[in-house]
Amino acid sequence: MDCRQAPSVSQFGDNSNLDLIPILKQAVSLKASDVIVTADAAPAFRVDGRLGMSKAPPLTAEQTKALLYGILNEHQLARFQ
């Protein structure tokens, strides 16, 4: 599995513009079954049962939170908090 072409954090811009789309597009191109986004780690992809880390820089806690909050609805957000 080659995750070297994963999007870099700089492609996301500041926290207000963070978007999962570049990460998800990479997952599709890799035929990944899972995407793992964790604070202080680069996005990771599970391909054919194997976990591979992208070469992107680690996401900060703030960036990870912004990604999560960008996809949760009000009910999910209330449960999360």
C-alpha positions in Angstrom: 0.0 0.0 0.0 1.3 3.4 -0.9 -0.1 6.3 1.1 2.6 8.8 0.0 0.2 10.8 -2.1 -2.1 11.6 0.9 -3.2 15.2 1.2 -1.1 17.4 3.4 -2.5 19.5 6.2 -1.5 22.6 4.3 -4.1 21.7 1.6 -6.8 22.2 4.3 -5.9 25.8 5.1 -6.9 27.1 8.5 -9.2 25.3 10.9 -12.3 27.0 9.5 -11.7 25.5 6.1 -10.8 21.9 7.2 -12.5 19.4 5.0 -12.6 15.6 4.9 -13.0 15.5 1.1 -9.3 15.4 0.2 -8.8 12.6 2.8 -11.8 10.7 1.6 -10.7 11.1 -2.1 -7.4 9.6 -1.1 -9.2 6.7 0.6 -11.2 6.0 -2.5 -8.1 6.1 -4.7 -6.4 3.6 -2.3 -9.6 1.5 -2.1 -9.4 1.9 1.7 -12.0 0.3 3.9 -11.3 2.7 6.8 -10.0 6.1 7.4 -8.4 6.9 10.8 -8.1 10.5 11.8 -6.5 11.0 15.3 -5.1 14.1 17.0 -1.3 14.3 16.7 -1.1 11.7 13.9 -1.3 11.8 10.2 -4.4 10.4 8.6 -4.2 6.6 8.1 -5.9 4.2 5.7 -6.8 0.5 6.0 -6.3 -1.2 2.7 -6.7 -5.0 2.4 -6.7 -5.3 6.2 -3.4 -3.5 6.6 -3.1 -0.1 8.2 -0.9 2.5 6.4 0.0 6.0 7.6 0.0 8.8 5.1 3.0 11.0 4.6 1.0 14.0 5.6 2.0 16.0 8.7 0.1 15.1 11.9 -3.2 16.8 12.5 -3.3 18.9 15.6 -6.0 18.4 18.2 -7.8 21.6 16.9 -7.7 20.4 13.3 -9.0 16.9 14.3 -11.8 18.5 16.3 -12.7 20.9 13.4 -12.9 17.9 11.0 -15.2 16.0 13.4 -17.4 19.0 14.2 -17.8 19.6 10.4 -19.6 16.3 9.9 -21.7 15.9 13.0 -25.3 17.1 13.2 -26.6 18.8 16.4 -27.8 15.6 18.0 -24.5 13.8 17.4 -22.5 16.8 18.6 -24.6 16.9 21.8 -23.9 13.2 22.4 -20.2 13.7 21.7 -19.8 16.6 24.1 
